[in-house]
Amino acid sequence: MTERMIHRYAEPDEAGLELLRVAMERLSLSARAYSRILKVARTIADLAGSDRVLSPHLAEAIGYRNLDRGDWAERGI
């Protein structure tokens, strides 16, 4: 999925954008991680039968991203 496609098909609502902004700051995620989270959230939304990427989809994708990081066990999550 290209950046243009991400903005077209995986653009979250305002609440989702705020959730993503907070996660980016707290977890010190990169711009690449931002795109990956949106792609995974789009997939989760598709599996849920949703036309839009909503906050619960983003929260789940952020959780998966957190597990993908190598130091998750050391952070006590």
mmCIF file of the N, C-alpha and C atoms, coordinates in Angstrom:
data_MODEL
# 
_entry.id   MODEL 
# 
loop_
_atom_site.group_PDB 
_atom_site.id 
_atom_site.type_symbol 
_atom_site.label_atom_id 
_atom_site.label_alt_id 
_atom_site.label_comp_id 
_atom_site.label_asym_id 
_atom_site.label_entity_id 
_atom_site.label_seq_id 
_atom_site.pdbx_PDB_ins_code 
_atom_site.Cartn_x 
_atom_site.Cartn_y 
_atom_site.Cartn_z 
_atom_site.occupancy 
_atom_site.B_iso_or_equiv 
_atom_site.pdbx_formal_charge 
_atom_site.auth_seq_id 
_atom_site.auth_comp_id 
_atom_site.auth_asym_id 
_atom_site.auth_atom_id 
_atom_site.pdbx_PDB_model_num 
ATOM 1   N N  . MET A 1 1  ? 0.844   -1.162 0.000  1.00 0.00 ? 1  MET A N  1 
ATOM 2   C CA . MET A 1 1  ? 0.000   0.000  0.000  1.00 0.00 ? 1  MET A CA 1 
ATOM 3   C C  . MET A 1 1  ? 0.902   1.241  0.000  1.00 0.00 ? 1  MET A C  1 
ATOM 4   N N  . THR A 1 2  ? 0.700   2.108  -0.955 1.00 0.00 ? 2  THR A N  1 
ATOM 5   C CA . THR A 1 2  ? 1.496   3.329  -1.063 1.00 0.00 ? 2  THR A CA 1 
ATOM 6   C C  . THR A 1 2  ? 0.993   4.376  -0.065 1.00 0.00 ? 2  THR A C  1 
ATOM 7   N N  . GLU A 1 3  ? 1.760   5.434  0.117  1.00 0.00 ? 3  GLU A N  1 
ATOM 8   C CA . GLU A 1 3  ? 1.351   6.520  1.013  1.00 0.00 ? 3  GLU A CA 1 
ATOM 9   C C  . GLU A 1 3  ? 0.035   7.140  0.554  1.00 0.00 ? 3  GLU A C  1 
ATOM 10  N N  . ARG A 1 4  ? -0.112  7.299  -0.732 1.00 0.00 ? 4  ARG A N  1 
ATOM 11  C CA . ARG A 1 4  ? -1.355  7.862  -1.278 1.00 0.00 ? 4  ARG A CA 1 
ATOM 12  C C  . ARG A 1 4  ? -2.547  6.967  -0.941 1.00 0.00 ? 4  ARG A C  1 
ATOM 13  N N  . MET A 1 5  ? -2.357  5.659  -1.052 1.00 0.00 ? 5  MET A N  1 
ATOM 14  C CA . MET A 1 5  ? -3.429  4.719  -0.728 1.00 0.00 ? 5  MET A CA 1 
ATOM 15  C C  . MET A 1 5  ? -3.731  4.732  0.769  1.00 0.00 ? 5  MET A C  1 
ATOM 16  N N  . ILE A 1 6  ? -2.692  4.874  1.588  1.00 0.00 ? 6  ILE A N  1 
ATOM 17  C CA . ILE A 1 6  ? -2.903  4.942  3.031  1.00 0.00 ? 6  ILE A CA 1 
ATOM 18  C C  . ILE A 1 6  ? -3.798  6.130  3.367  1.00 0.00 ? 6  ILE A C  1 
ATOM 19  N N  . HIS A 1 7  ? -3.496  7.281  2.777  1.00 0.00 ? 7  HIS A N  1 
ATOM 20  C CA . HIS A 1 7  ? -4.293  8.480  3.053  1.00 0.00 ? 7  HIS A CA 1 
ATOM 21  C C  . HIS A 1 7  ? -5.704  8.365  2.502  1.00 0.00 ? 7  HIS A C  1 
ATOM 22  N N  . ARG A 1 8  ? -5.879  7.582  1.483  1.00 0.00 ? 8  ARG A N  1 
ATOM 23  C CA . ARG A 1 8  ? -7.215  7.429  0.892  1.00 0.00 ? 8  ARG A CA 1 
ATOM 24  C C  . ARG A 1 8  ? -8.061  6.393  1.629  1.00 0.00 ? 8  ARG A C  1 
ATOM 25  N N  . TYR A 1 9  ? -7.450  5.248  1.974  1.00 0.00 ? 9  TYR A N  1 
ATOM 26  C CA . TYR A 1 9  ? -8.226  4.138  2.517  1.00 0.00 ? 9  TYR A CA 1 
ATOM 27  C C  . TYR A 1 9  ? -8.054  3.900  4.014  1.00 0.00 ? 9  TYR A C  1 
ATOM 28  N N  . ALA A 1 10 ? -7.033  4.472  4.615  1.00 0.00 ? 10 ALA A N  1 
ATOM 29  C CA . ALA A 1 10 ? -6.765  4.185  6.022  1.00 0.00 ? 10 ALA A CA 1 
ATOM 30  C C  . ALA A 1 10 ? -6.728  5.434  6.886  1.00 0.00 ? 10 ALA A C  1 
ATOM 31  N N  . GLU A 1 11 ? -7.306  6.508  6.424  1.00 0.00 ? 11 GLU A N  1 
ATOM 32  C CA . GLU A 1 11 ? -7.298  7.751  7.194  1.00 0.00 ? 11 GLU A CA 1 
ATOM 33  C C  . GLU A 1 11 ? -8.257  7.619  8.377  1.00 0.00 ? 11 GLU A C  1 
ATOM 34  N N  . PRO A 1 12 ? -7.738  7.747  9.599  1.00 0.00 ? 12 PRO A N  1 
ATOM 35  C CA . PRO A 1 12 ? -8.602  7.596  10.775 1.00 0.00 ? 12 PRO A CA 1 
ATOM 36  C C  . PRO A 1 12 ? -9.430  8.851  11.049 1.00 0.00 ? 12 PRO A C  1 
ATOM 37  N N  . ASP A 1 13 ? -10.425 8.701  11.910 1.00 0.00 ? 13 ASP A N  1 
ATOM 38  C CA . ASP A 1 13 ? -11.220 9.846  12.329 1.00 0.00 ? 13 ASP A CA 1 
ATOM 39  C C  . ASP A 1 13 ? -10.428 10.684 13.333 1.00 0.00 ? 13 ASP A C  1 
ATOM 40  N N  . GLU A 1 14 ? -11.015 11.764 13.825 1.00 0.00 ? 14 GLU A N  1 
ATOM 41  C CA . GLU A 1 14 ? -10.304 12.674 14.739 1.00 0.00 ? 14 GLU A CA 1 
ATOM 42  C C  . GLU A 1 14 ? -9.857  11.976 16.017 1.00 0.00 ? 14 GLU A C  1 
ATOM 43  N N  . ALA A 1 15 ? -10.723 11.150 16.594 1.00 0.00 ? 15 ALA A N  1 
ATOM 44  C CA . ALA A 1 15 ? -10.367 10.430 17.818 1.00 0.00 ? 15 ALA A CA 1 
ATOM 45  C C  . ALA A 1 15 ? -9.216  9.465  17.549 1.00 0.00 ? 15 ALA A C  1 
ATOM 46  N N  . GLY A 1 16 ? -9.234  8.837  16.392 1.00 0.00 ? 16 GLY A N  1 
ATOM 47  C CA . GLY A 1 16 ? -8.162  7.923  16.016 1.00 0.00 ? 16 GLY A CA 1 
ATOM 48  C C  . GLY A 1 16 ? -6.840  8.640  15.815 1.00 0.00 ? 16 GLY A C  1 
ATOM 49  N N  . LEU A 1 17 ? -6.905  9.820  15.207 1.00 0.00 ? 17 LEU A N  1 
ATOM 50  C CA . LEU A 1 17 ? -5.686  10.615 15.012 1.00 0.00 ? 17 LEU A CA 1 
ATOM 51  C C  . LEU A 1 17 ? -5.071  11.022 16.348 1.00 0.00 ? 17 LEU A C  1 
ATOM 52  N N  . GLU A 1 18 ? -5.923  11.384 17.298 1.00 0.00 ? 18 GLU A N  1 
ATOM 53  C CA . GLU A 1 18 ? -5.416  11.769 18.622 1.00 0.00 ? 18 GLU A CA 1 
ATOM 54  C C  . GLU A 1 18 ? -4.795  10.561 19.329 1.00 0.00 ? 18 GLU A C  1 
ATOM 55  N N  . LEU A 1 19 ? -5.439  9.410  19.242 1.00 0.00 ? 19 LEU A N  1 
ATOM 56  C CA . LEU A 1 19 ? -4.896  8.182  19.826 1.00 0.00 ? 19 LEU A CA 1 
ATOM 57  C C  . LEU A 1 19 ? -3.537  7.864  19.208 1.00 0.00 ? 19 LEU A C  1 
ATOM 58  N N  . LEU A 1 20 ? -3.442  7.979  17.917 1.00 0.00 ? 20 LEU A N  1 
ATOM 59  C CA . LEU A 1 20 ? -2.201  7.705  17.213 1.00 0.00 ? 20 LEU A CA 1 
ATOM 60  C C  . LEU A 1 20 ? -1.113  8.714  17.587 1.00 0.00 ? 20 LEU A C  1 
ATOM 61  N N  . ARG A 1 21 ? -1.479  9.981  17.725 1.00 0.00 ? 21 ARG A N  1 
ATOM 62  C CA . ARG A 1 21 ? -0.514  11.013 18.115 1.00 0.00 ? 21 ARG A CA 1 
ATOM 63  C C  . ARG A 1 21 ? 0.058   10.726 19.504 1.00 0.00 ? 21 ARG A C  1 
ATOM 64  N N  . VAL A 1 22 ? -0.799  10.367 20.437 1.00 0.00 ? 22 VAL A N  1 
ATOM 65  C CA . VAL A 1 22 ? -0.353  10.063 21.800 1.00 0.00 ? 22 VAL A CA 1 
ATOM 66  C C  . VAL A 1 22 ? 0.565   8.841  21.789 1.00 0.00 ? 22 VAL A C  1 
ATOM 67  N N  . ALA A 1 23 ? 0.189   7.818  21.045 1.00 0.00 ? 23 ALA A N  1 
ATOM 68  C CA . ALA A 1 23 ? 1.019   6.608  20.965 1.00 0.00 ? 23 ALA A CA 1 
ATOM 69  C C  . ALA A 1 23 ? 2.381   6.914  20.354 1.00 0.00 ? 23 ALA A C  1 
ATOM 70  N N  . MET A 1 24 ? 2.391   7.748  19.326 1.00 0.00 ? 24 MET A N  1 
ATOM 71  C CA . MET A 1 24 ? 3.651   8.102  18.670 1.00 0.00 ? 24 MET A CA 1 
ATOM 72  C C  . MET A 1 24 ? 4.586   8.793  19.665 1.00 0.00 ? 24 MET A C  1 
ATOM 73  N N  . GLU A 1 25 ? 4.040   9.691  20.470 1.00 0.00 ? 25 GLU A N  1 
ATOM 74  C CA . GLU A 1 25 ? 4.854   10.414 21.447 1.00 0.00 ? 25 GLU A CA 1 
ATOM 75  C C  . GLU A 1 25 ? 5.321   9.507  22.576 1.00 0.00 ? 25 GLU A C  1 
ATOM 76  N N  . ARG A 1 26 ? 4.396   8.761  23.167 1.00 0.00 ? 26 ARG A N  1 
ATOM 77  C CA . ARG A 1 26 ? 4.729   7.933  24.331 1.00 0.00 ? 26 ARG A CA 1 
ATOM 78  C C  . ARG A 1 26 ? 5.662   6.782  23.998 1.00 0.00 ? 26 ARG A C  1 
ATOM 79  N N  . LEU A 1 27 ? 5.494   6.219  22.811 1.00 0.00 ? 27 LEU A N  1 
ATOM 80  C CA . LEU A 1 27 ? 6.301   5.059  22.429 1.00 0.00 ? 27 LEU A CA 1 
ATOM 81  C C  . LEU A 1 27 ? 7.497   5.439  21.561 1.00 0.00 ? 27 LEU A C  1 
ATOM 82  N N  . SER A 1 28 ? 7.642   6.719  21.278 1.00 0.00 ? 28 SER A N  1 
ATOM 83  C CA . SER A 1 28 ? 8.738   7.216  20.433 1.00 0.00 ? 28 SER A CA 1 
ATOM 84  C C  . SER A 1 28 ? 8.809   6.458  19.109 1.00 0.00 ? 28 SER A C  1 
ATOM 85  N N  . LEU A 1 29 ? 7.688   6.427  18.430 1.00 0.00 ? 29 LEU A N  1 
ATOM 86  C CA . LEU A 1 29 ? 7.608   5.707  17.161 1.00 0.00 ? 29 LEU A CA 1 
ATOM 87  C C  . LEU A 1 29 ? 8.021   6.603  16.002 1.00 0.00 ? 29 LEU A C  1 
ATOM 88  N N  . SER A 1 30 ? 8.512   6.000  14.953 1.00 0.00 ? 30 SER A N  1 
ATOM 89  C CA . SER A 1 30 ? 8.971   6.726  13.771 1.00 0.00 ? 30 SER A CA 1 
ATOM 90  C C  . SER A 1 30 ? 7.820   6.949  12.787 1.00 0.00 ? 30 SER A C  1 
ATOM 91  N N  . ALA A 1 31 ? 8.103   7.725  11.767 1.00 0.00 ? 31 ALA A N  1 
ATOM 92  C CA . ALA A 1 31 ? 7.123   7.943  10.705 1.00 0.00 ? 31 ALA A CA 1 
ATOM 93  C C  . ALA A 1 31 ? 6.813   6.635  9.975  1.00 0.00 ? 31 ALA A C  1 
ATOM 94  N N  . ARG A 1 32 ? 7.799   5.796  9.860  1.00 0.00 ? 32 ARG A N  1 
ATOM 95  C CA . ARG A 1 32 ? 7.582   4.482  9.236  1.00 0.00 ? 32 ARG A CA 1 
ATOM 96  C C  . ARG A 1 32 ? 6.623   3.646  10.073 1.00 0.00 ? 32 ARG A C  1 
ATOM 97  N N  . ALA A 1 33 ? 6.774   3.710  11.396 1.00 0.00 ? 33 ALA A N  1 
ATOM 98  C CA . ALA A 1 33 ? 5.869   2.988  12.287 1.00 0.00 ? 33 ALA A CA 1 
ATOM 99  C C  . ALA A 1 33 ? 4.441   3.508  12.143 1.00 0.00 ? 33 ALA A C  1 
ATOM 100 N N  . TYR A 1 34 ? 4.296   4.824  11.965 1.00 0.00 ? 34 TYR A N  1 
ATOM 101 C CA . TYR A 1 34 ? 2.986   5.447  11.759 1.00 0.00 ? 34 TYR A CA 1 
ATOM 102 C C  . TYR A 1 34 ? 2.283   4.810  10.556 1.00 0.00 ? 34 TYR A C  1 
ATOM 103 N N  . SER A 1 35 ? 3.005   4.699  9.460  1.00 0.00 ? 35 SER A N  1 
ATOM 104 C CA . SER A 1 35 ? 2.433   4.094  8.250  1.00 0.00 ? 35 SER A CA 1 
ATOM 105 C C  . SER A 1 35 ? 2.087   2.629  8.467  1.00 0.00 ? 35 SER A C  1 
ATOM 106 N N  . ARG A 1 36 ? 2.956   1.917  9.128  1.00 0.00 ? 36 ARG A N  1 
ATOM 107 C CA . ARG A 1 36 ? 2.698   0.497  9.388  1.00 0.00 ? 36 ARG A CA 1 
ATOM 108 C C  . ARG A 1 36 ? 1.470   0.303  10.272 1.00 0.00 ? 36 ARG A C  1 
ATOM 109 N N  . ILE A 1 37 ? 1.334   1.153  11.285 1.00 0.00 ? 37 ILE A N  1 
ATOM 110 C CA . ILE A 1 37 ? 0.175   1.062  12.168 1.00 0.00 ? 37 ILE A CA 1 
ATOM 111 C C  . ILE A 1 37 ? -1.101  1.306  11.375 1.00 0.00 ? 37 ILE A C  1 
ATOM 112 N N  . LEU A 1 38 ? -1.093  2.301  10.497 1.00 0.00 ? 38 LEU A N  1 
ATOM 113 C CA . LEU A 1 38 ? -2.280  2.575  9.684  1.00 0.00 ? 38 LEU A CA 1 
ATOM 114 C C  . LEU A 1 38 ? -2.607  1.412  8.753  1.00 0.00 ? 38 LEU A C  1 
ATOM 115 N N  . LYS A 1 39 ? -1.601  0.775  8.188  1.00 0.00 ? 39 LYS A N  1 
ATOM 116 C CA . LYS A 1 39 ? -1.840  -0.375 7.314  1.00 0.00 ? 39 LYS A CA 1 
ATOM 117 C C  . LYS A 1 39 ? -2.458  -1.534 8.084  1.00 0.00 ? 39 LYS A C  1 
ATOM 118 N N  . VAL A 1 40 ? -1.925  -1.810 9.265  1.00 0.00 ? 40 VAL A N  1 
ATOM 119 C CA . VAL A 1 40 ? -2.460  -2.903 10.081 1.00 0.00 ? 40 VAL A CA 1 
ATOM 120 C C  . VAL A 1 40 ? -3.874  -2.549 10.554 1.00 0.00 ? 40 VAL A C  1 
ATOM 121 N N  . ALA A 1 41 ? -4.097  -1.300 10.936 1.00 0.00 ? 41 ALA A N  1 
ATOM 122 C CA . ALA A 1 41 ? -5.427  -0.869 11.355 1.00 0.00 ? 41 ALA A CA 1 
ATOM 123 C C  . ALA A 1 41 ? -6.434  -1.008 10.221 1.00 0.00 ? 41 ALA A C  1 
ATOM 124 N N  . ARG A 1 42 ? -6.012  -0.725 8.990  1.00 0.00 ? 42 ARG A N  1 
ATOM 125 C CA . ARG A 1 42 ? -6.898  -0.885 7.835  1.00 0.00 ? 42 ARG A CA 1 
ATOM 126 C C  . ARG A 1 42 ? -7.279  -2.352 7.666  1.00 0.00 ? 42 ARG A C  1 
ATOM 127 N N  . THR A 1 43 ? -6.312  -3.244 7.857  1.00 0.00 ? 43 THR A N  1 
ATOM 128 C CA . THR A 1 43 ? -6.589  -4.676 7.763  1.00 0.00 ? 43 THR A CA 1 
ATOM 129 C C  . THR A 1 43 ? -7.560  -5.111 8.858  1.00 0.00 ? 43 THR A C  1 
ATOM 130 N N  . ILE A 1 44 ? -7.348  -4.625 10.072 1.00 0.00 ? 44 ILE A N  1 
ATOM 131 C CA . ILE A 1 44 ? -8.241  -4.956 11.188 1.00 0.00 ? 44 ILE A CA 1 
ATOM 132 C C  . ILE A 1 44 ? -9.646  -4.443 10.897 1.00 0.00 ? 44 ILE A C  1 
ATOM 133 N N  . ALA A 1 45 ? -9.755  -3.218 10.367 1.00 0.00 ? 45 ALA A N  1 
ATOM 134 C CA . ALA A 1 45 ? -11.061 -2.668 9.999  1.00 0.00 ? 45 ALA A CA 1 
ATOM 135 C C  . ALA A 1 45 ? -11.733 -3.517 8.928  1.00 0.00 ? 45 ALA A C  1 
ATOM 136 N N  . ASP A 1 46 ? -10.960 -3.967 7.956  1.00 0.00 ? 46 ASP A N  1 
ATOM 137 C CA . ASP A 1 46 ? -11.508 -4.836 6.908  1.00 0.00 ? 46 ASP A CA 1 
ATOM 138 C C  . ASP A 1 46 ? -12.060 -6.130 7.501  1.00 0.00 ? 46 ASP A C  1 
ATOM 139 N N  . LEU A 1 47 ? -11.302 -6.735 8.402  1.00 0.00 ? 47 LEU A N  1 
ATOM 140 C CA . LEU A 1 47 ? -11.750 -7.979 9.027  1.00 0.00 ? 47 LEU A CA 1 
ATOM 141 C C  . LEU A 1 47 ? -13.000 -7.775 9.876  1.00 0.00 ? 47 LEU A C  1 
ATOM 142 N N  . ALA A 1 48 ? -13.151 -6.569 10.417 1.00 0.00 ? 48 ALA A N  1 
ATOM 143 C CA . ALA A 1 48 ? -14.328 -6.237 11.220 1.00 0.00 ? 48 ALA A CA 1 
ATOM 144 C C  . ALA A 1 48 ? -15.507 -5.797 10.352 1.00 0.00 ? 48 ALA A C  1 
ATOM 145 N N  . GLY A 1 49 ? -15.279 -5.677 9.040  1.00 0.00 ? 49 GLY A N  1 
ATOM 146 C CA . GLY A 1 49 ? -16.341 -5.252 8.133  1.00 0.00 ? 49 GLY A CA 1 
ATOM 147 C C  . GLY A 1 49 ? -16.623 -3.762 8.180  1.00 0.00 ? 49 GLY A C  1 
ATOM 148 N N  . SER A 1 50 ? -15.644 -2.980 8.604  1.00 0.00 ? 50 SER A N  1 
ATOM 149 C CA . SER A 1 50 ? -15.814 -1.533 8.725  1.00 0.00 ? 50 SER A CA 1 
ATOM 150 C C  . SER A 1 50 ? -15.255 -0.814 7.498  1.00 0.00 ? 50 SER A C  1 
ATOM 151 N N  . ASP A 1 51 ? -15.986 0.191  7.051  1.00 0.00 ? 51 ASP A N  1 
ATOM 152 C CA . ASP A 1 51 ? -15.517 1.001  5.926  1.00 0.00 ? 51 ASP A CA 1 
ATOM 153 C C  . ASP A 1 51 ? -14.445 1.993  6.353  1.00 0.00 ? 51 ASP A C  1 
ATOM 154 N N  . ARG A 1 52 ? -14.448 2.356  7.642  1.00 0.00 ? 52 ARG A N  1 
ATOM 155 C CA . ARG A 1 52 ? -13.509 3.358  8.157  1.00 0.00 ? 52 ARG A CA 1 
ATOM 156 C C  . ARG A 1 52 ? -12.588 2.747  9.201  1.00 0.00 ? 52 ARG A C  1 
ATOM 157 N N  . VAL A 1 53 ? -11.410 3.341  9.342  1.00 0.00 ? 53 VAL A N  1 
ATOM 158 C CA . VAL A 1 53 ? -10.493 2.954  10.403 1.00 0.00 ? 53 VAL A CA 1 
ATOM 159 C C  . VAL A 1 53 ? -10.907 3.739  11.646 1.00 0.00 ? 53 VAL A C  1 
ATOM 160 N N  . LEU A 1 54 ? -11.308 3.013  12.683 1.00 0.00 ? 54 LEU A N  1 
ATOM 161 C CA . LEU A 1 54 ? -11.787 3.626  13.911 1.00 0.00 ? 54 LEU A CA 1 
ATOM 162 C C  . LEU A 1 54 ? -10.775 3.440  15.038 1.00 0.00 ? 54 LEU A C  1 
ATOM 163 N N  . SER A 1 55 ? -11.009 4.127  16.137 1.00 0.00 ? 55 SER A N  1 
ATOM 164 C CA . SER A 1 55 ? -10.092 4.076  17.277 1.00 0.00 ? 55 SER A CA 1 
ATOM 165 C C  . SER A 1 55 ? -9.804  2.655  17.771 1.00 0.00 ? 55 SER A C  1 
ATOM 166 N N  . PRO A 1 56 ? -10.810 1.781  17.891 1.00 0.00 ? 56 PRO A N  1 
ATOM 167 C CA . PRO A 1 56 ? -10.499 0.414  18.338 1.00 0.00 ? 56 PRO A CA 1 
ATOM 168 C C  . PRO A 1 56 ? -9.553  -0.334 17.379 1.00 0.00 ? 56 PRO A C  1 
ATOM 169 N N  . HIS A 1 57 ? -9.681  -0.074 16.096 1.00 0.00 ? 57 HIS A N  1 
ATOM 170 C CA . HIS A 1 57 ? -8.792  -0.700 15.118 1.00 0.00 ? 57 HIS A CA 1 
ATOM 171 C C  . HIS A 1 57 ? -7.363  -0.190 15.319 1.00 0.00 ? 57 HIS A C  1 
ATOM 172 N N  . LEU A 1 58 ? -7.235  1.109  15.532 1.00 0.00 ? 58 LEU A N  1 
ATOM 173 C CA . LEU A 1 58 ? -5.915  1.699  15.769 1.00 0.00 ? 58 LEU A CA 1 
ATOM 174 C C  . LEU A 1 58 ? -5.312  1.201  17.077 1.00 0.00 ? 58 LEU A C  1 
ATOM 175 N N  . ALA A 1 59 ? -6.131  1.108  18.118 1.00 0.00 ? 59 ALA A N  1 
ATOM 176 C CA . ALA A 1 59 ? -5.631  0.626  19.407 1.00 0.00 ? 59 ALA A CA 1 
ATOM 177 C C  . ALA A 1 59 ? -5.082  -0.794 19.278 1.00 0.00 ? 59 ALA A C  1 
ATOM 178 N N  . GLU A 1 60 ? -5.787  -1.633 18.552 1.00 0.00 ? 60 GLU A N  1 
ATOM 179 C CA . GLU A 1 60 ? -5.313  -3.004 18.346 1.00 0.00 ? 60 GLU A CA 1 
ATOM 180 C C  . GLU A 1 60 ? -4.011  -3.013 17.541 1.00 0.00 ? 60 GLU A C  1 
ATOM 181 N N  . ALA A 1 61 ? -3.944  -2.196 16.503 1.00 0.00 ? 61 ALA A N  1 
ATOM 182 C CA . ALA A 1 61 ? -2.733  -2.131 15.681 1.00 0.00 ? 61 ALA A CA 1 
ATOM 183 C C  . ALA A 1 61 ? -1.554  -1.599 16.483 1.00 0.00 ? 61 ALA A C  1 
ATOM 184 N N  . ILE A 1 62 ? -1.792  -0.620 17.339 1.00 0.00 ? 62 ILE A N  1 
ATOM 185 C CA . ILE A 1 62 ? -0.726  -0.087 18.189 1.00 0.00 ? 62 ILE A CA 1 
ATOM 186 C C  . ILE A 1 62 ? -0.244  -1.166 19.143 1.00 0.00 ? 62 ILE A C  1 
ATOM 187 N N  . GLY A 1 63 ? -1.170  -1.946 19.667 1.00 0.00 ? 63 GLY A N  1 
ATOM 188 C CA . GLY A 1 63 ? -0.790  -3.053 20.538 1.00 0.00 ? 63 GLY A CA 1 
ATOM 189 C C  . GLY A 1 63 ? 0.096   -4.062 19.834 1.00 0.00 ? 63 GLY A C  1 
ATOM 190 N N  . TYR A 1 64 ? -0.240  -4.395 18.611 1.00 0.00 ? 64 TYR A N  1 
ATOM 191 C CA . TYR A 1 64 ? 0.603   -5.316 17.843 1.00 0.00 ? 64 TYR A CA 1 
ATOM 192 C C  . TYR A 1 64 ? 1.967   -4.706 17.571 1.00 0.00 ? 64 TYR A C  1 
ATOM 193 N N  . ARG A 1 65 ? 1.992   -3.423 17.276 1.00 0.00 ? 65 ARG A N  1 
ATOM 194 C CA . ARG A 1 65 ? 3.267   -2.740 17.019 1.00 0.00 ? 65 ARG A CA 1 
ATOM 195 C C  . ARG A 1 65 ? 4.135   -2.754 18.272 1.00 0.00 ? 65 ARG A C  1 
ATOM 196 N N  . ASN A 1 66 ? 3.506   -2.567 19.412 1.00 0.00 ? 66 ASN A N  1 
ATOM 197 C CA . ASN A 1 66 ? 4.225   -2.594 20.671 1.00 0.00 ? 66 ASN A CA 1 
ATOM 198 C C  . ASN A 1 66 ? 4.851   -3.966 20.904 1.00 0.00 ? 66 ASN A C  1 
ATOM 199 N N  . LEU A 1 67 ? 4.136   -5.020 20.575 1.00 0.00 ? 67 LEU A N  1 
ATOM 200 C CA . LEU A 1 67 ? 4.670   -6.377 20.722 1.00 0.00 ? 67 LEU A CA 1 
ATOM 201 C C  . LEU A 1 67 ? 5.785   -6.651 19.726 1.00 0.00 ? 67 LEU A C  1 
ATOM 202 N N  . ASP A 1 68 ? 5.736   -5.977 18.583 1.00 0.00 ? 68 ASP A N  1 
ATOM 203 C CA . ASP A 1 68 ? 6.736   -6.177 17.533 1.00 0.00 ? 68 ASP A CA 1 
ATOM 204 C C  . ASP A 1 68 ? 8.100   -5.617 17.928 1.00 0.00 ? 68 ASP A C  1 
ATOM 205 N N  . ARG A 1 69 ? 8.101   -4.676 18.841 1.00 0.00 ? 69 ARG A N  1 
ATOM 206 C CA . ARG A 1 69 ? 9.360   -4.085 19.287 1.00 0.00 ? 69 ARG A CA 1 
ATOM 207 C C  . ARG A 1 69 ? 10.104  -5.096 20.143 1.00 0.00 ? 69 ARG A C  1 
ATOM 208 N N  . GLY A 1 70 ? 11.398  -5.144 19.996 1.00 0.00 ? 70 GLY A N  1 
ATOM 209 C CA . GLY A 1 70 ? 12.209  -6.155 20.661 1.00 0.00 ? 70 GLY A CA 1 
ATOM 210 C C  . GLY A 1 70 ? 12.283  -6.062 22.156 1.00 0.00 ? 70 GLY A C  1 
ATOM 211 N N  . ASP A 1 71 ? 12.036  -4.897 22.744 1.00 0.00 ? 71 ASP A N  1 
ATOM 212 C CA . ASP A 1 71 ? 12.203  -4.736 24.170 1.00 0.00 ? 71 ASP A CA 1 
ATOM 213 C C  . ASP A 1 71 ? 10.912  -4.769 24.967 1.00 0.00 ? 71 ASP A C  1 
ATOM 214 N N  . TRP A 1 72 ? 9.834   -5.298 24.393 1.00 0.00 ? 72 TRP A N  1 
ATOM 215 C CA . TRP A 1 72 ? 8.531   -5.259 25.060 1.00 0.00 ? 72 TRP A CA 1 
ATOM 216 C C  . TRP A 1 72 ? 8.528   -5.980 26.396 1.00 0.00 ? 72 TRP A C  1 
ATOM 217 N N  . ALA A 1 73 ? 9.256   -7.061 26.539 1.00 0.00 ? 73 ALA A N  1 
ATOM 218 C CA . ALA A 1 73 ? 9.272   -7.806 27.793 1.00 0.00 ? 73 ALA A CA 1 
ATOM 219 C C  . ALA A 1 73 ? 9.981   -7.027 28.895 1.00 0.00 ? 73 ALA A C  1 
ATOM 220 N N  . GLU A 1 74 ? 10.943  -6.210 28.528 1.00 0.00 ? 74 GLU A N  1 
ATOM 221 C CA . GLU A 1 74 ? 11.708  -5.446 29.504 1.00 0.00 ? 74 GLU A CA 1 
ATOM 222 C C  . GLU A 1 74 ? 10.949  -4.221 30.016 1.00 0.00 ? 74 GLU A C  1 
ATOM 223 N N  . ARG A 1 75 ? 9.935   -3.773 29.266 1.00 0.00 ? 75 ARG A N  1 
ATOM 224 C CA . ARG A 1 75 ? 9.194   -2.578 29.649 1.00 0.00 ? 75 ARG A CA 1 
ATOM 225 C C  . ARG A 1 75 ? 8.055   -2.864 30.619 1.00 0.00 ? 75 ARG A C  1 
ATOM 226 N N  . GLY A 1 76 ? 7.812   -4.126 30.915 1.00 0.00 ? 76 GLY A N  1 
ATOM 227 C CA . GLY A 1 76 ? 6.779   -4.466 31.874 1.00 0.00 ? 76 GLY A CA 1 
ATOM 228 C C  . GLY A 1 76 ? 5.360   -4.270 31.380 1.00 0.00 ? 76 GLY A C  1 
ATOM 229 N N  . ILE A 1 77 ? 5.162   -4.442 30.089 1.00 0.00 ? 77 ILE A N  1 
ATOM 230 C CA . ILE A 1 77 ? 3.830   -4.272 29.511 1.00 0.00 ? 77 ILE A CA 1 
ATOM 231 C C  . ILE A 1 77 ? 3.077   -5.582 29.609 1.00 0.00 ? 77 ILE A C  1 
# 
